[in-house]
């Protein structure tokens, strides 16, 4: 490299946009920093459109590359011209810490403060109020002055220049851009330049040479043009669309100096301006609100450590009393147990307090206790947090970690400080209430969600580019399907082209040899277009496409979020703020994440228990016995539909083979049933039932592996093996576990050496130690977190217990969460039949909006429970409509006829499709015998309902007692449909047969001839070539 190229440039780019300017730029943050490095630029600004999404990521990356990061943004500003509101661009740069704080605010205002009907924007009042510490660049053609000059209103342009000059003084610069002659729209730049320079000279406003940087280099112009088409949803051939100059790339200092050779001061000013800026977005240590400041203080408790110790000791005593009573532990054993639990408590408290995490535990404990107090179901635990006894005694989790053999070090490693992370499951329908509580407690300005960014991934970007370039849909679909699907580790287009021969050939212009093309297709042109699509897609893959909200993450800050980070709202009316940084950079900014997850299963459990309460049966699922024979018997038969984690066909087969008889089997199977470890299920089952001898690898490891019959299932077992065999501490064993999971050779080699040395010291043969390390490393790659497996295993058991002991209530609770999912309704109703639970057809005088329970006594005085089909589960009918019907029935009595029904329910609620579905489902059978008669009368019924309602409206009175026209005046007679026709009408309206079945006419034959299992013939061709189907 020559001295000339090594020389540090005097030019600095101040108008650079990254892919965080959604679908406007092809430049990734890493690319931007690399370009600055390559061009020996001492500094670089990031000025994305309307946001600071990438600000912290950029600052960290630039600093790491020894380049000065300059933080800014291109914002829309509202201004008035000749009485009309208009929008223009203005570029703001943070000069110092005050400026950075104002940059955060202004970039947020466009999302959270001002009307976004036309676009995100700030006002002049916003700008003036928050001008301190900011440097403002005027914009050029798209700026206020540029727009006014294009409108040939030089006076107004000069007035606004003076206005900005009066606010910012020497912190206001006139941008000047030269994107080349005779390019799309660039005539405007040439047109305004003379007047622009005149105003700058007259008002003594310094000039700044800028270039829109939207793609890496000139060769990316075509790909960027496609990106703009994707953004606008247009094809490239369209003429009236957005285009940019082919000069909007990252130009070198030399190119910019040549371009502005007549205005050298405009180039020099970029260097001077960079030196004026001495602030950037910084990472920060974790900052939590002080919990005591939000809680009623006890004079004896002066800090969070005192409080957590007090709460923990009180909580432990409560938990132990429950444990002693539930497990019938004799008095003479209680002291020893208490000492064991107290020792674990003190050990964890020591680490938590030393790491200053007391406040974190107290905050989580507080909102979980509030949730439970207010009847909101909370899961027993999720993730490694269930391994903490402090979490257990503070009611964060509901698992005794000592009883379940869970390790605290898997959650919080004393040998490597990192933030604890509790993921908490709440009843899906009430999760928002908990978030509202947190917002009310800590302040709405201090609590926020976390943004996430969707990217242009391989399959989607192929289709996007293909549409823009005019490649036929069937070809694009074929191309995208050649990319392998991997939900966990998505395959990149580059990988797919390298690995898939047909894609590789297509990228080289050799075509798709397995694609059936149209006979009149120009194959050579098609192959060239396919190659162009793939080439362009490669250039655009990985760019940000859209912003959305993290499904669970919530941050709680110790001061207003907008003072620390930029914020965002996906809608102006949204109740909660969202941090503009993704999760990684949110945490690096010092904000602490709490995961509030909604789990539908908890809603099922809650609703099931509520149904039982109406019958005087009170169940606390956290206190149910874990050895219920009925539960294990049901699971052993594979009757696990609706049971959390155990609904798949494969799981049902595994349960039948396993014959579980202990909660540890449920936990183990939940952990094993995944790709990789699934191969060990037969070994686990064989060893459990004595058909195979368990291999414990070494006598010292029998205790560690006995529970799982020698199969290494859990990450905690890997840690225990390292501790027992090689003398690791559990903290260092956790580091070993992570190294094995990452499979980095250097780390693995170092750990293997430590492991073998430790094992040899423990009198283990070196070769055997080496073999055990290799075996453990293999299992560790897909070992499961036992704390999480145990917590979710308990939820599985709870659902199984409720189903086995209270099947009607459980199935009704499950059905009511699937009212809009006919496939799931069919599955649950079939399961009801498996449990011999009667299903009652929908009835307008009996059914509710949701599935309900009917209790009766049979002739032998035995209770019978039936499931009443929900009105809200009938096709074309909603739950809200069903609730309205039930409410009307309760208020004014049962309906007497379909005419009475339409008189009492507003016509706007009862359209033709709704009424037709109700009739076909049999909902009016108790009032009218002939469904076909009602169907034929539908036009007359609806016409009557409309005229009746209009008459009542005209007289301004809705009679409390129905006029009840004579049904004979409206209902016409018809021939009764056959049972088969009635059955298929039910199938059409409900998705299931209930009252009628098309095979019911053959009942006598079935009884005399017998039946066969459909599983013997399903999906198999019979001798005569026909196929067996089920109805």
N, C-alpha and C positions, 0 to 999 in steps of 0.2 A: 504493500500500500504506500502510495506517495505521500510526501509531507503535506501536499495540498489537500489530499483527501482526509488526512489525519487531523488537520487543523480544525479547531472548534469553530462552528459556524456562528455568525452574528445574528442570523435570522432564526426566529421562533414562530412556529405555527400557532395561531390563536383561534382558528375556526376549524376545529377538528371534531368530527362526529364518529362515534363508535356504533356498533350494532345495537347498543341500548337505545339509539334513536330509531325506534321500531320501524324496520323495513325501509330505512332511508340510507343506511350505510352498510358496506360490506366489511368494515374494519373491526376486528376483535381487539380487545384491550391489549392483549399480548402483542398483536401485530403492530399496534400504534407505538408501543414502547420500543419494539424492535426496529421500526422505521426511524424513530428518533435516534436510536443508538447507531444504526447503520449510517445515518447522515450527519453524525457528530454534532447533533444539536444539544445544547446544554440544558434546554428546558422544552417542555411541550405542554400545551393546554388541552384539556378535554372539555368540550362545550356541546354536550348532547342537547337535542331538541326537547325542551319543556321538562327535563328531568335531570336528576343526579343519580340515577340508578347505578351507574358504574363508578361513581366518584371515589369511593374508598378502595375498591379493587384497583383502580387506575393509580391512585396515590401510592399504594403499597408496591405495585409492580414497577412504577417509575423509580421510586426511591431505591428499590433493590437493584435497579440497573444504573444507579448513580446519575439519574436524570431528575431535574427539578420538575415536580408535578405542579401544574397550575389549574386550579379548579374554577370552572365556570359553567354557564348554561346559556343556550339560546332560548329566550322566552318571547311569547307573543305579548304585546302591550296594546291596550285599548287607547285610541286617541280620537279626537273629533276634528273633522274637516268639513267646513260649510254646513254645520249642523247635523252631519251624519257620522255615526260611530263606525270606525274602521279599526282593523288590526294590522300591526306591523311587527317585524322582528327586532329585538334588541338583545345584544350580547352582554352579559354581565360577568365580571371576573372578581374573585375574592382577592383583595390586596393584603389584608391582615386578618387577625382573629375576629375582630368586629365585623369585617366584611364577610368572613366565612359564615358567621351567625346569620347575617342578613341574607346571604345567598341561600342558606337552608330555608329561611322563611319564604323568600320570594319564589323559590322553586316549588314550595309546598302550596302556596296560595292558589296557584292555577288549578290545583286539584281539590282543595278543601274549602276555598273561600268564595271564589267568584263564579258567576254563572258560566257553565260550560256548554251551553246550547250550540254555539258556533265553534268554539275552540277553548282550550285551556289558556288562560291569560292573566296578566296582572294589570293593574291600573296605574296611572301616573301618581295617584295618591300613595299606592303601595310602594312604588319606586322611591318617591321623595321621602316617605316616612322611614324607609329602610335603606338609605343611600350611604350611610357611613361605612367607610372601609371598602367600598365597592369601586371598581373601575368599569366604565361603560363604553362599549364600542357601538357606534351608530347603526351598524348594518349598512348595506349598500342598496341595491335595487329593492330588496325586500324590507328595508328599514323605513322609518317614518320619513326621513329627509329624502330618501330615494323615491319613495312613492309620491311625495308631494312634487318633486322635480319632474317626475314622469307625467304628473297631472298638470305640469307647466304652471305651478303656483309657487314661484320662487320666494315670494314674500312669506307665505306660510312656512316654507322650508326653513327660511332664515329665522322665523319666530320660534319654531320648535328647536332649532339649533341653539338659540339663545336660552330657551327654557332649560334644556339639558345642561348647557354650560353653567347656568346659574346654580343648578343643583350640585353638579359634580366638579366644577372648576377645572383644575388641571388633571382631573381623573376622567375626563371625557375625550375620546379619540374619534376621529373620522376614519372609518374603514374605507379602503379603496380596493376594488377587485378588478382583475383583468383575466377573464376566462377564455380569451381568444375571440377572434373576429369570425363572423358568419356562422356562429353556432347557435343552437336553439336558444332564443331569448337573449343572447349576449349583446345584441344591438342596443338594448336598454342601458347596459353599462357604459357603452361608448357615448350614448345620447346624453347621459347625466353628468359625465365626468368633468366637463368644463365648468358647469355651474357649481358642482360639488367643490371643486378646487377653489373657485372664487369665494364661496362662503367660508371655507376653511381659512383662506388667506385673510379675509376681512375680519373674521372673529378670532383669528390666531388660535385655531383648534389644530392640534397636532394630527398628522396623518399616520395611518397604520396600514401597511400592506398585508392583506390577508388573501387566502385562497380557500375556497370551500374544499375540505378534505372529506370525501365520501367513499373513496375506494383506494386501495393500496397503490396501484400504479395504473398507467394508461391502458394496459392490456385488460384490466378489469371493467372497463366501461360497458362492454356488452352485457356482462353478468349483472352489473349494477342496474342497467336498463331493464333487465328481466325482473330484478328485485322490485323496482318501482311499479312494474306491471302487476306483479303479485300483490303488492300493497293496494293498488287501485282496483284489482279484480278485472283487469282488461287483458286483451291479447296484444302482442307486440305490433301487429299490423295496424292497430287503431291509430289514427292520426291525432285526434284531439285528446291527448293524454299528457301527463307530466313527463318532462325530459330534462336532463341536465347536461351540461357541457362535458366533453371528454377531457377537459382540463381539471376536473374536480378530483384530482388525485393528490397524493402526498408528494409535492414537488420538493426538490432539493433546494438548498440555499442558493446554489449557483443559478438554478432556473428562475428562482424568484428575483434574484439580483439583476439578471438580464431582463426580466419582464418589467422591472421598475427602475431601469438604469437612469431614466430621466427624473426619478423621484427617490434618490438614495436615502433621504431622511425617513421615508416611509418604511424602508427596510431596517435602518438603524434603530428606529423607534421600537421595533419588536423586541430587540435585545434590551433596550432601556426599560421597556415595560416589564419584561420578565424579571429584571432585577428589582423592580418595585414590589413584586409579589413575594411574600415570605410566609405563606400559610398553606396548609394542605389538610386533607382529611386524614386523621390519625386513628390508629387502632388504640384501644383503651382497655384497662383492667376492668373486670366485671363490676358493675355498679347496681346494687339492689336498694330498694327503698328500705328505710329503717322500720322494721316491723313494729317496734315499740311505739313509734310516733303515730301509728294508725290504730293502736289498741289502748283500751283503758289500762292505765298504769297501776301497778301494785308498788307501793313505796319501797317494798323490800327487794324488788327486782329492778336493778338499775341498768341492765344491759341484756342483749339477746342471749348471751351465753347462760346467764342466770335463769332466764325464762325457759330455754330449751331443756336445761337440766331439771328444772322443777316439773315441767310438763312431761318429760320422759319418765322420770321416776314415778310420778302419779299414774301415768298411763301404763307403765309396766305392772304396777300392783293390780290395777284393774284387769289387765289381760291375764295375769297369773291366777287371779281368783276365778275367772271364767274357765281357764284351762283346768285348774284343779277340780272344779265341779263337773265339767263336761266329761273329763277323762277319768273321773273317780279315783284320783291319785291319793293314796293314804297320807295321813298327817306326817308320819315319820319319814316320808320321801320328799316332802315339800321343801324342806330347808335346803337340801342339796340342789334341787332344781332351781330354787330362787337364787342361790349363789352363782350357779352357771349362767343364768340369764342376766344377773347384775354385772357379772364380769364382762359379758359380751356388750352390755349397755355402756359400761364405762370405757371399754376399748373404742367403741364407735364414737362416743361423745368426745373422747380425746382427739380423734382425728378430725371430726367435723368442726370442733371449736378451733383447733389449730389452723385449719384451712379457711376459717372465717365463713363457714357455710351455715351457721346457725339460722340466720335470717331466711335463707332459702328454704330450709326445712319448715320453719315456722309459717312462712307464707303459704306453702303447699298444704300443710296441715290445716291451716285456717280455712281455705276455701273448700277443702274436702269435708271438714266437719260441718261447715255451713250447708253444704249440699246434702249431707246425710240428715241433718236437722230439719231440712226443708223437703224431705221425701224424695230427693233426686238420687237415683241409683248410681253408685260408684263401683267400678270394678275392683276386685281384690288386689289387683296389681298389674303392672305391665312393664316388661323390660327388666333390667338388672336391679332396679330399685327395690324389688320384693326381697332382695337378699339382706336388707338392713333392718335390724331390730328397732332402731330409732324410728324408721318409717312405720313399722308395725305398731309401736306403742303410741305414736302420734296420730294414728288412724289414717295415715297416708296409704298404707297397704293393709291387707287383711289376711296375711299369711305369716304364720309363726316360722321365721327363717331357721331356727334351730331344729324344730320338728321336721321340716322339709329338707334339711341339710343344705341350706343356701349360704353363699359366701358374700360377706360385705365387700371384700376386696375386688370382687367382680364389678361392683357398682362404683366404689370410690377407692382408688388405689393410693395408699399412703406413700408410695414410692414415686408417684408421678401425679402432680397436682393438676386436676382438670375439673371443670364445673360438673357438679352432679346434674343428672337429667332425668326428672320424673315424667314419664308419659302416663297420663291419667285418662281412663275410660269413663265416660258419663253416659247416662241414658240419652240416646240420640236426640229425642224430642225436647229435652230440657237442658241441653248443653249450653245454649245461649243464655239461660238464666244465670248460670255460674259465671260466665264471662261478664254479664251485666253487674253481678255482685262485685267482682274484682274491679271493674271500672268505677263503681260507686265508692268503693273503699279507698282506692289509691288515686283516683282522679281520672276523668275521661281523657285528659291531655297527656297522661302518663302511661296509658295502656294502649297497646296496638297489636295489629296482626303483622304478619311477615309476607312480603311479596315473593312470588315465584315467577320464573320466566319460562315460557314454552319456547323451544328451539325448533329450527327447521331440521328434522331428522330424515334419514335416508329415504324411506318409503314415501313420506309426504312431500319432500322437496322434489323428487322425481316427477310426481303428479303435478305439482305446482308449475314447475318449469315446462313440462310437456304441454300443459294447457296454454301457457303464454306463447310458446313457440309453434303451436298448432299441430302437435303430434296427436294422432287419433287416440281416443280414450282407451280403446281395447289394447293398443300397443303400450300405452303408459301403464295401464293396469298390469299387463304381463311383465313389463320391466320392473315395476315396484315389487311384484310378488317374487321375483328372483332374489331379492334381498332377504336373507333369513330373518325370522322373527325371534327376538330374545328380549323378553320384558325386563329382565334383571340387568343384563349388559347389552344394550342395543347395539347391533352391528352397524358400523359406519359404512358409508357408500364406498369409501376407499378400500376397506377390508373386503367388502362383498365383491368388488371388481377384481381384487387380487385372488380371492378364493373361488369365485364362481366363473368357470371357463366361458360360459355363454355371455355373461356380463362383460367379461374382459374383452372378448371379441367384439361385442357391440360397441364398447368404448373406443375401440380402434377403427370403427367404421365397417366392420365385417358382418354386421347384421345379427339377427336373432334366428338361429337355425331351427329352433323348435316352435317358432311362431307361424301360424297359418295366416298368411296375408291375403288381401284381396287380389284376385287374379289380374286386375288392371292396374295394380300399384306399381309406381316407378321405384323399383327395389333399390337402385343406386341412390336416389334422392332420399328415400326412407332411411337407409342405413346412415347416410350423412347426417340426417336430422336426429336420429337416435343418438349418434355420437355427440352431436352438439348439445342435446338435452343432458346427457350424462356429464359432459365436461362442465356445463354451466351449473348443474346440480352439485357437483363436487365443490365448485367455488362458493356456493351459497350454503352448503350444509353446515349446521352448527350455529348459524346466526340466530339472534333472538327474533322471535316472531310476535309474541304477545306477552302481556303481563297478566297474572292472576293472583289469587290469594292462597297462601299455604293452608292446607286443609285443617291443621290443628294448632300451629304455632302461635303463641301469644307472648308478647314481651311486657314486662312491668318495669318502669324506669323510676329512678329516684328524683327526677325532675321532668318538666315538660319535654316530651319526645322531640319537638321541633327545635329545642335548644341543643340537641345532641346529633340528631339525624334528620334528613329530609323525610317528609311524610307524604302520604298519597291516599286517595280514596278512589275506588273503582267507580263509585257513583257519588255525586255531591251529597245525596241524602243519606249515605251510609252512616250508621251510628258510631262506628269505630274507625279510628285511624289505622293506616297501614304504613309500615316503615318501607322506604324506597329501596333498601338494601335486601338482597337475598339472605337466606339464613346464615350462611358462612360469614358474610360481612356484617350482618346484624350483630352476631356474637362478637366479632372482632371489634366492633364499635363500643363494646362494653355493655350491651343490652343482654339481659338474661332471658332465655326462652323457656316457656312452660308449654307443654303440649296438652291441649284440651281436646280429647278425641271423643267422637260420638260412636257408641257401639250399639247397634240395633238389638243385639242379644240381651243387653241390660234392660232395654225397653220391654222385650218379651217377658223377662223375669218379673219386672215390676208389674206389668199388666196382669200376668198370671196370678201373682200374689194378691192383687186388688180384687180379682174375681173370687178368689178363695175367701178373702175378708168378708165379702157380701154373704158368705155362707157360714160365717163365724169361725173360719179356720185361719189362724194367724201364723204365718211362716216367715222366719228370718233366715234367709238362705245362708247367711254367714255362720249360722249355728246348727245347720242340719248335720246329722251324723254322716261321716264319710265312709261308713261300712254298710250301707243299706243294701240288703240282699236283693230286693225287688229291682233296684237300679242296675246292679251288675247282671242280674238275670236278663233284663230287657236288652242291655248292651250286648250280651253274649249271643243273643238271637239276631243281632244286626239291625234291631229296630231303632235306628238312630236318626231318622228323619227329624229335622228340627233341633238336633243336639249340636251345640256349638262345636265346630271343627270336625265333626264326625258324620257329615251328611253324604259324602261321596260314596259311590258304589265300591270303590277300592277300600275305603275306610270300613264300610259295613262288612266286607269280606274279611278284612284284617281283624275286626272285632270278633267275628264268628270263630276265626282260627285261634285267636288269643284267649278267648274266654276270660276276660278280666275279672278279678275278684278283689282288687285293691286299687286305691287312688293312684298308687305309683305306676300301675299299668296304664292308666288313662294318661298320666303325664308323659310316660315314656313313649306311648304310641303317637301322641300328638307331636312329639319332638322327632320321632323316627319317620313319620309319613311325609317325607320331602325327597326330592331328587337327590340321589347319593346315599344318604343314610337309610332310605327305604329298602335297600338291598339287605340290610341287617335285620329286618323284621322277622324273616323265617328263623334266623339264629336265635333271636330273643324268645320267640314262641317255643321253639324246640327245647331250649334250655329251661324255660319256665315249667314245661310239662315233663321234664326229665328224659326227653328223647335224645338229648345231646348234652355232653358234659361242658360246663362253662370253662372258658380259658381266661384265667386272671392275669396272665403274662408273667407274674412273679408272686410268690406267697405274700410279700409285703403289701400287694395291691388288692388282696381279696376283699378287705373291708371297703375299699373305695369302689370296687366294681361289682360287689355282690348284689346290690339292689338292681342292677341292669344285666345280671347274668354274664358278666365279662364283656359285654358290648359297651364300647365308649360312646356314649350318647351326648353327654353334656360338656360344655366348656369348663365347668367347675371341676369335672373329673380330671381333665387335663391338668388343671392347676393343682389338684390334690395329688395326682401321680408325681408331679415334679417336686412337690413338698415332701411326700413320704419316701420316694425312692432316691431323690437327688439332693435333698436338703434345702430346696428353695424356700424362701418366705412366700406367703401367698401373694404379696405385692409383686415380687420378682417373677413369680409363676404366672401372674396376669400378663406381664410383659412378654414372657415366653409364649403364652397363648396367642397374643396379638401377632407376634413374629411368625408363628406357625400359620396363622390365618392369612397373612400377607404373602408368605412363601418367598420373601426376598432372600436370595442365596447367602449374601454376606451376613445378614442377621441370623439366618438358620445355622450357618456354619459356626458362628460365635456361640449361639445357644446350645448347639450340640456338644461343643467342647465343655461348656459349663455343666451341662446335664451329665455327661459321662464321668467327668471328674467327681462330681457330687455323688453319683451312684457308686463309683468305685470306693469312695470313702465310706460308703454305707455297706461295704462288703458285697457289692453286686459285680458279677463278672463283666469285664469291659465289653466283650462281644455281645453279651446279653443286653447290656445297657444300650449299646448302639442299636440293636434290633428293636428294643422297646421304644427308643426315641423315634425310630423310623415309623413304627406302628402308630404311636401316639400322634405324630405329625400328620399322618394320613387321615386319621379320624378328626384331628383338630380343624382340618380344612373345612369340614361341614358340621362340626360340633354345634350343639344348640345351647342357648342360654338357659340354664336350669331354672333360674328365678322366673323368667318369662314363661317357660314351659309349665312350671308349677302353678303360676297365677292363672294362666289360660286353661290349664287342666282342671283347676277348681271350678272355673266358669262352665266348662264342659260337664263336669259332674253335677253342678247345680241344675243345669238345664235337663240333664238325664234324670235326676232325682224328681224334679217336678213332673216330667213327662211320665215316668214310671208310676208315680204315686197319685198324680192328678192329671191324667191324660186329657180329659175334656177341657179343663181350664187352660192347660198348656197349649193345646192345639188351637183353641179359640184365640188366645193371645198371639199365637204365631200367625194365624190367618188374618187377624186384624191389622197386621203390619204389611200385608201383601194384597190389599183390596184391589189394586190396579194391576196385579200380576197374575193373570189367569193360569199360567203354567205352575206357579207355586201353589195356588189354590187347589188345583187338581191333585198335586202331590200330597198336600196336607189332608185333603178330604179322603184320599185313598188310604192314608195312614190311619185316619179315624176309622175307616172300615176294617183295617187290620186289627184295631183294638175293639172291634164290635160296638162302635159308638154310632147310634142312629143319627142320620142327617135328615132334617126337616126342610122341605122345600120352602122357598121364600113365600111369605104370606103378607099381604098388605095390612092385615089386622094383627099380625104377630111379630113380624121381623122388625129389626132395628136397622139403622144405617150401617152398623157393623155386625159381625157374627156374634151370636148370643147363645146362652145356655137355657134349656128348658128342663126343669126338674119335675119328675113324676114318681108315683109309687105304683109298682105293678101289682097283679092280683095276689102275689105271695107277700105283699108288703115290703118288697125290696125297692130301694131307690133306683131310678133310672135317669141318667142325664143324656140329653140329646143336644146336638148342635143345630141351631136355627140359621139357615142361610141368610147372609146379609143382603139387604136391598142395595147397598153401596157396591157390592161385588157383581151385580148384574151389569152386563155390557150396556153402554150408553146411559148409565145411571150413576150418579155420584153419591158418596157418603153424605155430603151435605144435604142432598135431596132426601135420602133415607132418614136422616135426623129430623128433617122438617116434617116428614110424614109421621114419624113416631111422636113428635111433639104435638102435632095436630090431633092425633089419635088420643093422646093422653089428656089433652085439654077438652075435647068435645066428644069423646067416645069413638067407638069403632065405626068404620065406614060401612054403609048399608048396601052400596052398589058402586059400580064404576062411575055412575052419574054423580052420586054423592061425593065420590072421590075428586072428580074434576071440578065440582062446585066449591070444594073446600081448599083445594091446592091451586095457587095462581097459575093461569095458562102459560105465563112466560117460563114457568119451571117445568111444565109438562109438554114437551114437544113430541112429535110423532114417533121419532126413534126411541125416545125414553118409554113412552106408553106401549109401544109395540114390544119392546124387550120385556117389560113387566108382564105383559099378557103371555108371551111365549114362555117365560120362566115359570108360569103357574101362580104368579103372585095374586091373581084375582080368582083363583079356583074356588075359594071358600064362598065367593059371592056370585059367581057365574060358572056353570058347569062346562059350557062350550067355549073353548078358547078361540075356535075358528069364527064363531059368531061375533066375538069381540073384535077380532082382527078385521073382519069384513066391515064392521061398523065404525072403524077408526075415524074416517073422514067426518062422519056424522057426530061422533063423540067430541072431536076436537072443535068442530064448528059450533056445537052446542055450548061447549065450555067457554069459547070466546064470546059468544053473544050473551051468555049468562053473566060473565064477568063485566062486560061493558055495561049491561043493564044495571048491575049493582053499583058500578062506578058512577053512572049517570044520576042515580037516585041518592048518591052519597051515603049509602047505607049497606053494610054487609051484614045480613041477618045472622044472628047467632044460631038460628035453627035453619038448616038447609031447606030450600023450597022443594028440592028433590023431585024433579020431573019424573014422570012415568017412564021407567026404563024401556017399556015396550014402544014408546014413541021414538026412541033413538036406536035401540039395539035391534038388528035384523037377524032373522034365523038363518042357520046354515047347518050343513051336514057335519056331524062330529068327525074330527080327524081320527085316524088310526093311532094305536099306541106307538107304532114306529114313527109316525109323523110328529107326534107329541114329543117323543124322545129326542128326535133330531132338532126340534124347535128349542128344547132345553139346552142341547149341546151348543146351538147357535147363540143363545142368549146368556148362558152361564159358563160354557166351556166344559160342562160335566153333565152326565146323566144322573138324576136324583130320583124323581118320582116314577119315571118311565125309562125302559131300556129296550132297544130294538130287538134284543134276543129273548125278551120276556115271554113271547108267544111260543118259545120252544122249551119252556120250563119243564113241562111234562116229559119231554124226550130226555132232557138232562138228568132228571130224577130216575128214569128207568134205564137209560143207557150208560149213565155215569159221565164224568168229565176228565180232562187231562190237564196237566200243567202247561201253560203256554210257553214256559221257558224251554221246553223240549223241542219246540218247533219254530219259535219266533226267529224271524230273519233267515229261515232255512227254506230252500226250495224243496217242494214235495215231489213224489215220484212222477206225478202227471204234469210237472212244470209249474204248478200254481204255488202261491206263497201264503203262509199263515199270517194273519193280522189280528190285532186285538182292538176291541171297541170299548 
